[in-house]
Amino acid sequence: MVQLRSKAVGSIVKLKVSGTARNFIVVHQGRPSSVYDTSCDGTWLLMEDCYEKRTWDEGGINSYSASDIHSYLNGTFVDLFDVNIKNSIKQVKIPYRAGSGSGKTVTSGANGLSTKIFLLSSTEVAFSHDSMPTGEGAVLSYFSGCAADGNDSKRVAKIGGTSCWWYLRSPACGSAGSRNVIDLDGAGDWRSDVCSNSFGIRPALILPKSLLVADDGQITINTAPTVPASISIPSSISGGTTITVSWGASTDTQGNLEGYKVERSTNGGSSWSQIYQGSGRSTTNSVAFGTASVMYRVKAYDSEGLESSWKTSGQVTVFNNRAPGKPPSIAVPVQVEGGKQTTISWAAATDADGNLFGYALEQQVGHGHRYIKAQPSAIPIPSPKAGQPLPTVCGRMTVTMSTATT
């Protein structure tokens, strides 16, 4: 699947008209010239064959903006496209000869005719002769090099496999006054005919260059990826630690899912900041000490810039508590008398959060350790029984803390 912008001029793409895939020729890429409004910057498509035969204007007046064919193309005909394509067809302003008669002055740029579906002009198909308006646009790339005043196979169109005559939007600016318009014959040369005749219609339109073209030539509308299936964060988070945020996969109809964006909020969702963008399905995030709460959200995006909606986690209150400092000192008697209590004492520890809860003391006898629940400042430790050898005794301690949150 490729973008429409990458399709070469002259290549064929397909659009469904009334449910049937029709061939369209890429006749130009971009804005043909400064004569055109900027809205005309896109991929220009022309139906390869005539769709049907219709009257240009039943009243016989060669004013394109007021013609039956202009109304039909932008009413009944545009509704024949699938709704996604119809909504993507650009509303553009094209150069045209305003009003009726034999005048050659062209209205262009921002003052051009507003339209979605239109007929090509004499200039756009590379004609150059006295009976056409002056500078009604620019030669489209596909028709570049065609005969300026004669037959050319690139301008031949068919109905049911047979070459046919087909209309342009240009009036015939000769002696016929307001009755005639320019059409093409079965050999690709121009003619001047009464606009109340019935000739072939080759609709043209402009699509955004970012639309996608499948391998079979079918143009598809890019749709956003689905919302990520889930988002997961720890249920308990401590300030000053790093956590992992993970999420479930998104899907994408066009198969052009590119990645995910993850954001974090520390104020209950009032504001968000991005912490990750990429193709992975998890990321780590450092939660600073003192953060009151966190919540996270993730969305998917594709290669064309479309994004899904957000998948948001719940809000988790951050547990902010620091370990107390170690006691500055511990006092153990130099000698221990067997069969008697020995008192071990230590200096008080400090706690920045003010929730010091107590102390834990361990005793080593020989090569083993024994945990002894400590009192706030000192504890007597029994000595060995009489007759047993006096072991070497040392003390070590750790400080326990409460679970209070600051």
URDA-V106648 format. One record per residue. N is the residue number from 0. RES is the residue in three letters. PSI is psi in radians with two decimals (NA if undefined). Layout:
N_RES_PSI, N_RES_PSI
This chain:
0_MET_2.28, 1_VAL_2.87, 2_GLN_2.64, 3_LEU_-0.53, 4_ARG_-0.41, 5_SER_-0.11, 6_LYS_2.28, 7_ALA_2.59, 8_VAL_2.30, 9_GLY_-0.26, 10_SER_2.85, 11_ILE_2.33, 12_VAL_2.94, 13_LYS_2.39, 14_LEU_2.46, 15_LYS_2.21, 16_VAL_2.09, 17_SER_0.66, 18_GLY_-0.08, 19_THR_2.30, 20_ALA_2.20, 21_ARG_2.50, 22_ASN_2.34, 23_PHE_2.43, 24_ILE_2.34, 25_VAL_1.89, 26_VAL_-0.22, 27_HIS_2.60, 28_GLN_2.11, 29_GLY_-2.97, 30_ARG_2.11, 31_PRO_-0.65, 32_SER_3.06, 33_SER_-0.17, 34_VAL_-0.41, 35_TYR_2.59, 36_ASP_2.68, 37_THR_-0.35, 38_SER_-0.32, 39_CYS_0.08, 40_ASP_1.86, 41_GLY_-2.85, 42_THR_2.06, 43_TRP_2.23, 44_LEU_2.47, 45_LEU_2.25, 46_MET_2.31, 47_GLU_-0.78, 48_ASP_2.88, 49_CYS_2.42, 50_TYR_-0.67, 51_GLU_3.08, 52_LYS_2.35, 53_ARG_2.83, 54_THR_2.37, 55_TRP_-0.87, 56_ASP_2.08, 57_GLU_-0.48, 58_GLY_-0.15, 59_GLY_0.46, 60_ILE_2.26, 61_ASN_0.74, 62_SER_1.87, 63_TYR_-0.72, 64_SER_-0.46, 65_ALA_0.12, 66_SER_2.77, 67_ASP_-0.62, 68_ILE_-0.65, 69_HIS_-0.75, 70_SER_-0.72, 71_TYR_-0.82, 72_LEU_-0.63, 73_ASN_0.18, 74_GLY_-1.55, 75_THR_-0.82, 76_PHE_-0.79, 77_VAL_-0.48, 78_ASP_-0.14, 79_LEU_-0.26, 80_PHE_2.65, 81_ASP_2.54, 82_VAL_-0.63, 83_ASN_-0.69, 84_ILE_-0.77, 85_LYS_-0.78, 86_ASN_-0.32, 87_SER_-0.36, 88_ILE_2.25, 89_LYS_2.42, 90_GLN_1.99, 91_VAL_2.96, 92_LYS_2.01, 93_ILE_2.66, 94_PRO_2.46, 95_TYR_2.77, 96_ARG_1.95, 97_ALA_2.55, 98_GLY_-2.94, 99_SER_3.11, 100_GLY_-2.70, 101_SER_0.18, 102_GLY_2.66, 103_LYS_-0.01, 104_THR_2.30, 105_VAL_2.40, 106_THR_2.26, 107_SER_-2.97, 108_GLY_-2.43, 109_ALA_-0.27, 110_ASN_0.11, 111_GLY_3.08, 112_LEU_2.20, 113_SER_2.21, 114_THR_2.82, 115_LYS_-0.83, 116_ILE_2.39, 117_PHE_2.89, 118_LEU_2.62, 119_LEU_2.79, 120_SER_2.93, 121_SER_-0.74, 122_THR_-0.73, 123_GLU_-0.49, 124_VAL_0.27, 125_ALA_0.39, 126_PHE_2.67, 127_SER_1.81, 128_HIS_2.97, 129_ASP_-0.33, 130_SER_0.14, 131_MET_2.77, 132_PRO_2.78, 133_THR_1.97, 134_GLY_0.90, 135_GLU_1.12, 136_GLY_-2.59, 137_ALA_2.76, 138_VAL_2.19, 139_LEU_2.59, 140_SER_-0.70, 141_TYR_-0.59, 142_PHE_0.04, 143_SER_2.28, 144_GLY_-0.06, 145_CYS_2.78, 146_ALA_2.29, 147_ALA_-0.44, 148_ASP_1.17, 149_GLY_-3.03, 150_ASN_2.61, 151_ASP_2.25, 152_SER_-0.44, 153_LYS_-0.32, 154_ARG_0.11, 155_VAL_2.35, 156_ALA_2.78, 157_LYS_2.79, 158_ILE_2.14, 159_GLY_0.54, 160_GLY_-0.03, 161_THR_2.34, 162_SER_2.46, 163_CYS_2.92, 164_TRP_2.50, 165_TRP_2.61, 166_TYR_2.58, 167_LEU_3.07, 168_ARG_-0.11, 169_SER_2.39, 170_PRO_2.73, 171_ALA_2.00, 172_CYS_0.85, 173_GLY_-2.57, 174_SER_-0.10, 175_ALA_-0.03, 176_GLY_-2.22, 177_SER_0.21, 178_ARG_-0.49, 179_ASN_2.63, 180_VAL_2.95, 181_ILE_2.34, 182_ASP_3.03, 183_LEU_2.52, 184_ASP_-3.09, 185_GLY_-0.20, 186_ALA_-0.04, 187_GLY_0.38, 188_ASP_2.80, 189_TRP_2.69, 190_ARG_2.84, 191_SER_2.11, 192_ASP_2.77, 193_VAL_2.33, 194_CYS_-0.10, 195_SER_0.02, 196_ASN_3.02, 197_SER_1.89, 198_PHE_3.09, 199_GLY_2.65, 200_ILE_2.15, 201_ARG_1.64, 202_PRO_2.48, 203_ALA_2.69, 204_LEU_2.92, 205_ILE_2.24, 206_LEU_2.71, 207_PRO_2.44, 208_LYS_-0.21, 209_SER_-0.13, 210_LEU_2.75, 211_LEU_2.55, 212_VAL_2.13, 213_ALA_2.99, 214_ASP_-0.49, 215_ASP_0.09, 216_GLY_-0.13, 217_GLN_2.26, 218_ILE_2.27, 219_THR_2.71, 220_ILE_2.23, 221_ASN_2.30, 222_THR_2.71, 223_ALA_2.66, 224_PRO_2.84, 225_THR_2.82, 226_VAL_2.40, 227_PRO_2.47, 228_ALA_-0.53, 229_SER_2.95, 230_ILE_2.41, 231_SER_2.28, 232_ILE_2.78, 233_PRO_2.56, 234_SER_-0.34, 235_SER_2.20, 236_ILE_2.28, 237_SER_2.40, 238_GLY_2.49, 239_GLY_0.21, 240_THR_2.95, 241_THR_2.28, 242_ILE_2.92, 243_THR_2.28, 244_VAL_2.24, 245_SER_2.82, 246_TRP_2.77, 247_GLY_2.80, 248_ALA_2.62, 249_SER_2.85, 250_THR_2.79, 251_ASP_2.15, 252_THR_-0.67, 253_GLN_-0.05, 254_GLY_0.42, 255_ASN_0.56, 256_LEU_2.27, 257_GLU_-0.58, 258_GLY_-2.86, 259_TYR_2.67, 260_LYS_2.35, 261_VAL_2.36, 262_GLU_2.75, 263_ARG_2.53, 264_SER_2.38, 265_THR_0.22, 266_ASN_0.64, 267_GLY_0.32, 268_GLY_0.09, 269_SER_-0.59, 270_SER_2.74, 271_TRP_2.64, 272_SER_2.46, 273_GLN_2.34, 274_ILE_-0.18, 275_TYR_2.53, 276_GLN_2.21, 277_GLY_-3.02, 278_SER_-0.09, 279_GLY_3.06, 280_ARG_0.25, 281_SER_2.80, 282_THR_2.81, 283_THR_2.70, 284_ASN_2.29, 285_SER_2.22, 286_VAL_1.91, 287_ALA_2.53, 288_PHE_2.39, 289_GLY_-0.18, 290_THR_2.25, 291_ALA_-0.76, 292_SER_2.81, 293_VAL_2.66, 294_MET_2.71, 295_TYR_2.71, 296_ARG_2.68, 297_VAL_2.54, 298_LYS_2.77, 299_ALA_2.70, 300_TYR_2.73, 301_ASP_-3.14, 302_SER_-0.25, 303_GLU_0.05, 304_GLY_0.00, 305_LEU_2.53, 306_GLU_2.63, 307_SER_3.09, 308_SER_3.01, 309_TRP_2.56, 310_LYS_2.11, 311_THR_2.41, 312_SER_2.99, 313_GLY_2.92, 314_GLN_2.28, 315_VAL_2.22, 316_THR_2.29, 317_VAL_2.29, 318_PHE_1.93, 319_ASN_1.85, 320_ASN_2.32, 321_ARG_2.61, 322_ALA_2.51, 323_PRO_2.82, 324_GLY_2.79, 325_LYS_2.59, 326_PRO_2.37, 327_PRO_-0.49, 328_SER_2.84, 329_ILE_2.36, 330_ALA_2.11, 331_VAL_2.30, 332_PRO_2.56, 333_VAL_-0.66, 334_GLN_2.50, 335_VAL_2.23, 336_GLU_2.19, 337_GLY_2.47, 338_GLY_0.01, 339_LYS_2.79, 340_GLN_2.51, 341_THR_2.33, 342_THR_2.18, 343_ILE_2.34, 344_SER_2.80, 345_TRP_2.79, 346_ALA_2.69, 347_ALA_2.46, 348_ALA_2.85, 349_THR_2.73, 350_ASP_2.04, 351_ALA_-0.48, 352_ASP_-0.06, 353_GLY_0.42, 354_ASN_0.70, 355_LEU_2.28, 356_PHE_-0.55, 357_GLY_-2.90, 358_TYR_2.72, 359_ALA_2.28, 360_LEU_2.39, 361_GLU_2.56, 362_GLN_2.36, 363_GLN_2.15, 364_VAL_1.93, 365_GLY_-2.07, 366_HIS_0.18, 367_GLY_2.97, 368_HIS_2.55, 369_ARG_2.24, 370_TYR_2.32, 371_ILE_2.20, 372_LYS_2.24, 373_ALA_2.64, 374_GLN_2.99, 375_PRO_-0.58, 376_SER_-0.44, 377_ALA_2.79, 378_ILE_2.37, 379_PRO_2.38, 380_ILE_2.19, 381_PRO_2.48, 382_SER_2.94, 383_PRO_2.73, 384_LYS_2.77, 385_ALA_2.42, 386_GLY_-0.30, 387_GLN_2.66, 388_PRO_2.57, 389_LEU_2.03, 390_PRO_2.87, 391_THR_2.20, 392_VAL_2.29, 393_CYS_2.77, 394_GLY_2.56, 395_ARG_2.70, 396_MET_2.71, 397_THR_2.89, 398_VAL_2.27, 399_THR_2.79, 400_MET_2.82, 401_SER_3.04, 402_THR_0.27, 403_ALA_2.52, 404_THR_2.37, 405_THR_NA
